[in-house]
Amino acid sequence: MHSIQVHTSKKFFGTPVFGLLLYIFILFASQLALAQPELDSTALNQLPGEHKKTKLLPLPYAGYLPETHFLAGGALLMTTRLSKDTSLAFSYTETDFTYTQNHQTIIENDMFLYLGHHYILKGLVGYESYPDKYWGIGNKSSSDSLNGYNSKRIFADLTFVRKINRHLYAGLKYRLFSMYNIEYLDGTNNLGNTKVTGYNGSFSNGLGLALIWDSRDNVLTTSTGTYIGFFNPKFGPFTLSDHTFTRYELDARHFIKLDSKNILAFQLVGNFVTGDAPFNMLAITGSDADMRGYYKGRYRDKDYLSIQAEYRRHLFWRIGMTAFVSAGDVNNNLANLFGELPKYSYGGGIRLKVNRKENINIRLDYAWGTPGNQGLYIYLAEAF
């Protein structure tokens, strides 16, 4: 699905009404899409036998980002069963084509494939020509060091696992990120001046271990259960990568259902890099999931650790609310992460349940970080 992440100025693009109108617009578009027949495997497996076949569903979407201005595109959703065994769950793929007001093109394919009853292949592959921002490396990079650049990127993030028991999965993680045709904006070239690794492009191709424990009751809007994912893709000459480095990635979540209306959610995220990684493969602060309020990649370095807690409450009808707080930072040494006060983020939001059967929400969050960092997020499903 698609998110809208808007980092605002103090005037919030002129007035708060702009943000409200944007939310209503995206909400309306999302509701149109969700008004189509449900495509999750649970619902499809409950259909009569004669309906269990490949299905295609085209969906339009639109949005706005400060880097792209208005964007629009279409998604093609396909569900199918990759076997004649009717007890096998349905697999799905979603192919997205996006074009922006700034003449940018984004193509992505999201997949979740059941390869028999014990094997799963899931992940994302795509291409984009997209502007980005770079402030340097380290947790004290100045806002004055901003460098705007454009590049073309080919990426893949795939996980292939075998089900070991009810909740445990083990297998391989594959990661590809190729950045090329870099163009620096406004006549600046801070990346080149500092000769940071990858400033003139890079090809990162890695393979490693994947371990997952997942007991959540609902992937998109969880109320109970635990998720722990550990991945360590290795990059180097043996995988034809330009640089030799290893990433260790941890994502741990726990959810407590206090009663029918109240949920507590907790998350710990750790990304640790060893070796000579290009700047675009370093650990970063900021996203629509953790450390909300910071531009994605505002701070980057070899190690990153963050924790967050979120309170979720159903109010009435399909409406809910949430409040969250998080703390985290990057550093060039794991030990130093615990020697300095971390950066912080806090905020809140509202929820609209667009699918009661599958318990799926659209969320609107606003988050504040350290001075100069804040953002609006509009997304389908919870942050984590």
Summary of the structure (lengths in Angstrom):
residues: 384
radius of gyration: 20.9
end to end distance: 14.3
largest distance: 63.3
contacts: 1239
relative contact order: 0.11
helix: 12%
strand: 55%
